[in-house]
């Protein structure tokens, strides 16, 4: 048995010797060290990787610490527990080391150059992180359509992920530019300043949407003070000026800054900055477009919405409007009060209901209101006003009609003279001081439906505490009640008004709208408009001439 064991040992040494003679031909570094760390053998590839390594030398004098620690752990511990490959730097290379135990107690280290694989994995991880960042940036920026907020978020994200500081330069507004400053660990600030774009190389071209100037062509020493965000006191070491492309027009420019202590922007970072700018530019352009459209819509809405009413020439006017849809502000119902030039002249009140709902009906509503305003010089002749308005609607492309009620109002001492004319509309209701409710005796045909419009006017007076109520069918046709399908109806409205005798005009309007809203069921409803006309008890009577006191409405 002893002889057999010695024979096996001899064969092992012969095998190791044969393996050692072939190491010179191995294309990757191989070195052998004993359990104490002394180098026994190494091939030419290992000498190239570790120029100071020689047989007989010590591993810790020529190898990186991670390899020395791995050798010590493998030589002292069970081989199976430490056989997994290790990766670490050797100079400017990344090496994977695989240990193998030899029969005589030495450790053979097979060193594989994994620099290219490591670089590829690093670039892949970086690209994955950049893609995730772009996705988060897009999601964050597109979560708001508020332009100032979108500008703040863009600058803050750029300072956090791309540079130490960022400045967003918006397109000029007159002689000023909106500037948004952000530092990596500071607050975001917005200011409007008058700047010289030519003081920053590449900025004028970027504001026009031209491709950016490479960062290596920009001299950080030429950056003016207005570019530096408050709190950024370090010297600028590297700068990027890149446009923010928008929808057809540039959305601004993003200036990225790094101090001299930071590494300069690389080519890959410049490319990523352009990708970031493209996402930010799209979001900013969408926010700017939304802001402009909102401003235009608000301007148009002011012209389409019914006006706020108050006292005019000693007569109180109150109104309220509720569109058919809660998400819409305008619709087909409207009212207007056009005061006379002086107390002796009549005030014209118009309340109408255009066929249809929503924005389409509101557009025609605006046209009708403008036409009535143009016809104010003829307001003392209701028939003529209706006839001219009818002709205007018949020649329009809308193909819609309108029901309308006109009221000419003038205070005469301690009473209010009224002339009422209904054209296809519900007749006004008169609420007397004792609670009696009367229906005005006026009737007429629709406006914009027939070649000729006919109407019968009605004249009456209001004493202190009495109200004339104009309303649209959205009130009487409100569907609801206990079963949810019953119309509110004219009779129910009249009964409710009996309790309004002596109430102010504002209170009557609020009471009517409240009753209709309470009556409504879960279903939809039409537009609702209400106007109340009454005498201001506390206001002084307007001054009128003797000739005016004898004048009566026809």
C-alpha positions in Angstrom: 0.0 0.0 0.0 2.8 2.4 0.8 4.4 1.7 -2.5 1.2 2.4 -4.3 0.7 5.7 -2.5 4.2 6.8 -3.4 3.6 5.8 -7.0 0.4 7.9 -7.1 2.3 10.9 -5.6 5.0 10.6 -8.2 2.4 10.5 -11.0 0.8 13.6 -9.6 4.1 15.5 -9.6 4.7 14.4 -13.2 1.3 15.6 -14.2 1.9 19.0 -12.4 5.3 19.3 -14.2 3.7 18.6 -17.5 1.0 21.2 -16.8 3.7 23.7 -15.8 5.5 23.3 -19.1 2.4 24.1 -21.0 1.5 27.3 -19.1 3.7 29.4 -21.4 1.3 28.7 -24.2 -1.9 29.6 -22.2 -3.3 32.9 -23.7 -4.3 34.3 -20.3 -2.3 35.0 -17.1 -1.6 32.0 -14.8 0.4 32.2 -11.6 1.1 29.7 -8.9 1.7 30.6 -5.2 2.3 28.5 -2.1 0.1 28.7 0.9 2.3 31.5 2.4 1.9 33.7 -0.7 5.3 33.1 -2.3 5.1 32.9 -6.1 6.3 29.5 -7.5 5.7 29.9 -11.2 3.9 32.3 -13.6 3.6 32.5 -17.4 4.5 35.4 -19.7 0.8 36.6 -19.8 1.0 37.0 -16.0 4.2 38.9 -16.2 2.5 41.3 -18.7 -0.4 41.8 -16.4 1.8 42.1 -13.3 5.2 43.5 -14.5 6.9 43.3 -11.1 6.0 39.7 -10.5 8.8 37.1 -10.6 9.1 33.5 -9.4 10.2 33.5 -5.8 8.7 36.9 -5.0 5.7 37.5 -2.8 2.2 37.8 -4.1 1.3 40.7 -1.8 4.1 42.8 -3.3 2.8 42.7 -6.9 -0.9 41.7 -6.8 -3.9 43.9 -5.8 -5.2 43.5 -2.2 -8.4 41.7 -3.2 -6.4 39.0 -4.9 -4.0 38.7 -1.9 -6.9 38.3 0.5 -8.6 35.8 -1.8 -5.4 33.7 -1.9 -5.0 33.7 1.9 -8.6 32.7 2.4 -8.4 29.9 -0.2 -5.0 28.6 1.1 -6.1 28.5 4.7 -9.7 27.3 4.3 -11.4 24.3 2.7 -10.9 24.6 -1.1 -14.5 23.8 -1.9 -15.8 26.8 0.2 -13.7 29.3 -1.7 -13.7 28.0 -5.2 -16.1 30.6 -6.6 -14.4 33.1 -9.0 -13.7 36.6 -7.9 -13.5 39.8 -9.9 -11.5 42.9 -9.2 -9.4 45.6 -10.8 -5.8 45.1 -11.7 -4.5 48.4 -12.9 -6.9 49.7 -15.5 -8.2 46.2 -16.3 -11.0 44.1 -14.7 -9.9 40.5 -14.0 -11.8 37.4 -12.9 -9.6 35.0 -10.8 -10.4 31.3 -10.5 -8.3 29.3 -8.0 -7.4 25.7 -8.3 -5.6 23.7 -5.5 -2.6 21.6 -6.7 -1.7 18.3 -5.0 1.4 19.7 -3.4 -0.6 22.5 -1.5 0.0 25.3 -4.0 -2.8 27.4 -5.5 -3.0 28.0 -9.2 -4.7 31.3 -10.1 -6.2 31.5 -13.6 -6.7 35.1 -14.4 -9.2 36.0 -17.1 -9.4 39.6 -18.5 -13.1 40.6 -18.2 -12.6 44.3 -18.9 -14.7 44.4 -22.0 -17.5 42.4 -20.4 -17.4 44.6 -17.3 -17.5 47.8 -19.3 -20.4 46.4 -21.4 -22.3 45.5 -18.2 -21.6 48.9 -16.7 -22.8 50.7 -19.8 -25.8 48.5 -19.9 -26.7 49.2 -16.3 -26.1 52.9 -16.9 -28.3 52.8 -20.0 -31.0 51.0 -18.0 -30.8 53.6 -15.3 -31.0 56.4 -17.9 -34.0 54.8 -19.5 -35.7 54.5 -16.1 -34.8 58.1 -15.4 -36.3 59.3 -18.7 -39.4 57.4 -18.0 -39.7 58.9 -14.5 -38.9 62.4 -15.9 -41.6 62.1 -18.6 -44.1 60.8 -16.0 -43.3 63.6 -13.5 -43.3 66.4 -16.1 -46.5 65.3 -17.8 -48.3 65.1 -14.5 -48.8 68.8 -14.5 -50.0 71.3 -17.1 -49.2 74.2 -14.9 -46.4 76.0 -16.9 -44.5 77.6 -14.0 -44.6 74.3 -12.0 -43.4 72.3 -15.1 -40.5 74.7 -15.4 -39.6 74.3 -11.8 -39.7 70.5 -12.0 -37.6 70.5 -15.2 -34.8 72.6 -13.6 -34.9 70.6 -10.3 -34.6 67.2 -12.1 -31.8 68.5 -14.3 -29.8 69.7 -11.3 -30.4 66.5 -9.4 -29.6 64.0 -12.2 -27.5 65.8 -14.8 -25.4 68.5 -13.1 -24.8 70.4 -10.0 -26.9 73.4 -11.1 -29.4 74.1 -13.9 -30.9 77.2 -15.4 -34.0 77.1 -17.7 -34.2 80.0 -20.0 -37.7 80.5 -21.4 -38.5 82.2 -24.7 -38.4 86.0 -24.4 -41.6 87.8 -23.3 -41.0 91.3 -24.7 -37.6 92.4 -23.4 -37.4 89.9 -20.5 -36.8 86.1 -20.2 -38.3 83.9 -17.5 -35.3 82.2 -15.7 -35.7 79.2 -13.5 -32.7 78.4 -11.3 -32.1 75.1 -9.4 -29.2 73.7 -7.4 -28.7 70.1 -6.5 -29.2 70.8 -2.8 -31.0 74.1 -2.9 -34.4 75.7 -3.7 -35.9 76.4 -7.1 -36.3 80.1 -7.9 -38.0 81.8 -10.8 -37.3 85.4 -11.9 -38.0 87.5 -15.0 -34.9 89.3 -16.1 -33.6 91.3 -19.0 -30.6 89.4 -20.3 -28.2 89.4 -23.2 -28.4 86.0 -24.9 -25.2 86.7 -26.8 -23.3 86.7 -23.5 -23.5 82.9 -23.4 -21.9 81.1 -26.4 -24.6 79.1 -28.2 -27.5 80.5 -26.3 -29.0 82.6 -29.1 -28.8 79.6 -31.5 -30.3 77.3 -28.9 -33.2 79.7 -28.3 -34.0 79.4 -32.0 -33.9 75.6 -31.8 -30.6 75.0 -33.5 -28.5 72.0 -32.4 -26.4 72.6 -29.3 -22.7 73.5 -29.3 -20.5 70.7 -27.9 -19.6 71.2 -24.3 -15.9 70.9 -25.1 -16.2 74.0 -27.3 -17.6 76.2 -24.5 -15.3 78.1 -22.2 -16.7 78.0 -18.7 -14.8 81.3 -18.0 -17.1 83.1 -20.4 -20.3 82.3 -18.5 -21.8 85.6 -17.1 -22.9 86.0 -13.6 -26.7 85.9 -14.4 -26.4 82.3 -15.4 -25.2 81.2 -11.9 -28.1 80.2 -9.6 -28.2 81.9 -6.1 -26.0 79.8 -3.8 -23.8 78.4 -6.6 -20.5 80.0 -5.6 -18.1 77.5 -7.1 -16.1 78.2 -10.2 -17.8 76.7 -13.3 -15.8 73.8 -14.7 -18.0 72.5 -17.4 -21.2 73.7 -19.1 -23.8 72.4 -21.5 -26.3 74.7 -23.4 -29.0 72.6 -25.1 -32.3 73.6 -26.6 -35.6 72.3 -25.4 -37.5 71.3 -28.5 -41.2 72.0 -28.5 -44.2 71.4 -30.8 -43.0 73.4 -33.8 -41.3 76.2 -31.8 -38.5 75.9 -29.2 -39.7 75.6 -25.6 -36.6 77.3 -24.2 -33.0 76.4 -23.3 -31.5 74.3 -20.5 -28.1 75.4 -19.2 -26.3 72.7 -17.1 -23.4 73.6 -14.9 -20.7 71.6 -13.0 -18.1 73.1 -10.8 -14.4 72.7 -11.4 -14.2 70.0 -8.7 -16.6 67.8 -10.7 -15.6 65.8 -13.8 -16.4 67.4 -17.1 -19.4 66.4 -19.1 -18.7 63.4 -21.3 -20.0 62.8 -24.8 -22.5 60.2 -23.5 -23.7 62.7 -20.9 -24.2 65.3 -23.5 -26.3 62.9 -25.5 -28.3 62.0 -22.5 -28.8 65.7 -21.7 -30.3 66.1 -25.2 -32.7 63.2 -24.6 -33.7 64.7 -21.3 -34.2 68.1 -23.0 -36.4 66.5 -25.6 -38.7 65.0 -23.0 -38.7 68.3 -21.0 -39.3 70.4 -24.1 -42.4 68.3 -25.1 -43.8 68.6 -21.6 -43.1 72.4 -21.4 -44.6 72.9 -24.9 -47.8 71.0 -23.8 -48.0 73.0 -20.6 -47.5 76.3 -22.5 -50.1 75.4 -25.1 -52.6 74.4 -22.4 -51.9 77.7 -20.6 -52.5 79.7 -23.7 -55.7 77.8 -24.5 -56.9 78.2 -21.0 -56.3 82.0 -21.2 -58.2 82.2 -24.5 -61.0 80.1 -23.1 -61.3 82.2 -20.0 -61.4 85.3 -22.2 -64.2 83.9 -24.3 -66.0 82.5 -21.3 -66.2 86.0 -19.8 -68.1 87.1 -22.9 -70.4 84.1 -22.9 -71.2 83.9 -19.2 -74.2 85.9 -17.9 -73.2 89.1 -16.2 -73.4 89.9 -12.5 -76.5 92.0 -11.7 -77.0 94.8 -9.3 -79.2 97.9 -8.9 -79.5 100.3 -11.8 -81.4 103.6 -11.7 -83.2 102.6 -8.5 -84.3 99.2 -9.8 -82.8 96.0 -8.3 -81.9 93.1 -10.7 -80.8 89.7 -9.6 -79.9 86.6 -11.7 -78.6 83.1 -11.5 -77.5 80.6 -14.1 -76.8 76.9 -13.8 -75.6 75.0 -16.9 -77.0 71.6 -17.8 -73.6 69.9 -17.2 -71.6 70.5 -14.0 -68.3 70.3 -16.0 -69.5 73.1 -18.4 -69.7 76.8 -17.5 -71.8 77.9 -20.5 -74.9 76.7 -22.3 -78.0 77.8 -24.2 -79.7 79.9 -21.5 -78.7 83.5 -21.1 -79.7 86.9 -19.7 -78.5 90.5 -20.0 -79.3 93.8 -18.5 -78.6 96.9 -20.7 -79.1 100.1 -18.6 -80.4 103.2 -20.2 -78.1 106.1 -20.6 -79.9 108.0 -17.8 -82.7 107.3 -15.3 -85.3 108.7 -17.6 -84.5 106.1 -20.3 -85.6 102.5 -20.2 -83.3 99.6 -19.2 -83.6 96.6 -21.5 -83.6 93.1 -19.9 -83.3 90.0 -22.1 -83.6 86.4 -21.1 -83.6 83.6 -23.6 -83.2 79.9 -24.2 -81.3 78.7 -27.4 -82.2 75.2 -28.7 -79.6 72.8 -27.6 -77.0 72.6 -24.8 -73.3 73.0 -24.2 -70.7 74.9 -26.2 -72.6 74.8 -29.6 -75.6 76.5 -28.0 -73.4 78.9 -26.1 -71.8 80.1 -29.4 -75.2 81.1 -30.8 -76.0 82.6 -27.4 -73.0 84.9 -27.8 -74.2 85.9 -31.2 -77.7 86.7 -30.0 -76.4 88.7 -27.1 -74.1 90.7 -29.4 -77.0 91.3 -31.8 -79.3 92.5 -29.1 -76.6 94.8 -27.9 -76.3 96.3 -31.3 -80.0 96.8 -31.4 -80.1 98.8 -28.2 -80.9 102.1 -30.0 -84.2 100.4 -31.0 -85.0 98.9 -27.6 -88.1 101.0 -27.2 -89.7 99.0 -30.0 -89.8 95.3 -29.0 -91.5 94.2 -32.2 -88.8 95.7 -34.4 -86.0 94.2 -32.2 -87.5 90.8 -32.5 -88.0 91.1 -36.3 -84.4 92.2 -36.9 -83.1 89.4 -34.6 -85.2 86.9 -36.4 -83.7 87.9 -39.8 -80.2 87.6 -38.4 -80.8 84.1 -37.2 -82.5 83.0 -40.4 -79.4 84.0 -42.4 -76.9 82.3 -40.0 -75.5 78.8 -40.5 -76.5 77.6 -37.1 -80.0 76.4 -38.0 -81.1 76.9 -34.4 -83.9 78.9 -32.9 -84.3 80.8 -29.6 -87.2 81.6 -27.2 -86.9 85.1 -25.8 -88.5 87.5 -23.4 -87.8 91.2 -23.4 -88.5 93.6 -20.5 -88.2 97.4 -20.7 -87.8 98.8 -17.2 -88.0 102.3 -15.9 -88.5 103.6 -12.4 -91.1 106.3 -12.1 -91.2 107.8 -8.6 -92.4 105.1 -6.2 -93.1 102.5 -8.8 -91.4 100.6 -11.7 -93.0 100.6 -15.1 -92.6 97.4 -17.1 -93.2 96.4 -20.7 -92.9 92.7 -21.3 -92.7 90.8 -24.6 -92.5 87.1 -24.9 -91.4 85.4 -28.2 -92.1 81.7 -27.8 -90.9 81.9 -24.2 -92.6 81.2 -20.9 -94.5 84.4 -19.8 -93.0 86.2 -16.8 -94.5 85.9 -13.4 -95.4 88.9 -11.2 -95.2 88.3 -7.5 -97.2 91.0 -5.6 -96.4 92.2 -2.2 -99.3 90.2 -0.7 -98.0 86.9 -2.3 -100.4 86.9 -5.2 -98.7 85.5 -8.3 -99.9 86.8 -11.7 -98.9 85.6 -15.2 -97.9 88.4 -17.6 -100.3 88.4 -20.6 -97.7 88.2 -23.4 -97.3 85.7 -26.1 -95.3 85.3 -29.3 -93.6 83.0 -31.8 -90.1 81.5 -31.8 -87.2 83.6 -33.1 -85.2 82.1 -35.9 -87.7 79.5 -36.9 -90.2 81.2 -39.1 -89.9 84.0 -41.8 -92.0 86.3 -39.6 -92.1 86.6 -35.8 -95.1 87.9 -34.0 -95.5 88.9 -30.4 -97.9 90.6 -28.0 -96.5 93.0 -25.4 -97.8 93.5 -21.9 -97.5 96.5 -19.7 -97.7 96.6 -15.9 -96.1 98.3 -12.8 -94.4 97.1 -9.7 -94.9 98.6 -6.3 -92.3 98.4 -3.5 -91.7 94.8 -2.5 -93.1 93.3 -5.8 -91.0 91.2 -8.1 -91.2 90.3 -11.9 -89.6 86.9 -12.4 -88.2 85.8 -15.8 -87.1 82.2 -16.0 -86.3 79.4 -18.5 -88.0 76.0 -18.9 -85.0 74.4 -17.1 -86.8 75.4 -13.9 -90.3 74.0 -14.7 -89.0 71.0 -16.6 -86.6 69.9 -13.8 -87.4 66.2 -13.5 -87.3 64.6 -10.1 -89.6 64.4 -7.1 -90.3 61.4 -4.9 -90.2 59.0 -7.8 -87.6 60.8 -9.8 -89.5 61.2 -13.0 -92.0 64.1 -12.3 -91.7 67.6 -13.8 -91.4 70.5 -11.3 -94.1 72.3 -13.4 -95.4 75.9 -13.6 -98.1 75.3 -11.0 -95.7 74.1 -8.4 -93.5 77.2 -9.1 -96.4 79.6 -8.7 -97.3 78.0 -5.4 -93.7 78.3 -4.2 -93.7 82.0 -5.2 -96.7 82.9 -3.0 -94.3 82.8 0.0 -92.0 85.3 -1.7 -94.1 88.4 -1.4 -92.0 91.3 -0.1 -88.8 89.4 -0.4 -85.7 91.0 -2.1 -85.0 90.1 -5.7 -81.8 88.2 -4.7 -83.7 86.1 -2.2 -86.4 85.2 -4.7 -83.8 84.1 -7.3 -81.9 82.0 -4.7 -85.2 80.5 -3.5 -86.3 79.4 -7.0 -82.9 77.8 -7.9 -82.8 76.0 -4.5 -86.3 74.5 -5.0 -85.4 73.3 -8.5 -82.1 71.8 -7.4 -83.8 70.0 -4.5 -86.4 68.7 -6.9 -83.9 67.2 -9.3 -83.4 63.5 -9.3 -80.2 61.7 -10.3 -80.9 62.2 -14.0 -79.8 65.1 -16.2 -81.4 68.5 -16.5 -81.6 71.4 -18.8 -79.9 74.8 -18.4 -81.5 77.0 -15.8 -81.7 80.8 -15.8 -83.6 83.1 -13.5 -83.8 86.9 -13.4 -85.8 88.9 -10.8 -86.7 92.6 -11.2 -87.8 94.6 -8.2 -87.8 98.1 -6.7 -85.0 99.0 -4.4 -86.9 100.1 -1.3 -84.0 101.9 0.3 -82.6 103.6 -2.8 -83.8 107.2 -3.6 -86.1 107.6 -6.6 -84.2 108.7 -9.7 -84.7 112.3 -10.8 -87.2 112.5 -13.7 -88.6 115.5 -15.5 -92.4 116.3 -15.7 -92.4 115.2 -19.3 -91.0 111.8 -18.2 -93.7 111.2 -15.6 -96.4 111.5 -18.4 -94.5 109.2 -20.7 -95.8 105.6 -20.7 -94.5 102.4 -22.3 -96.4 101.3 -25.3 
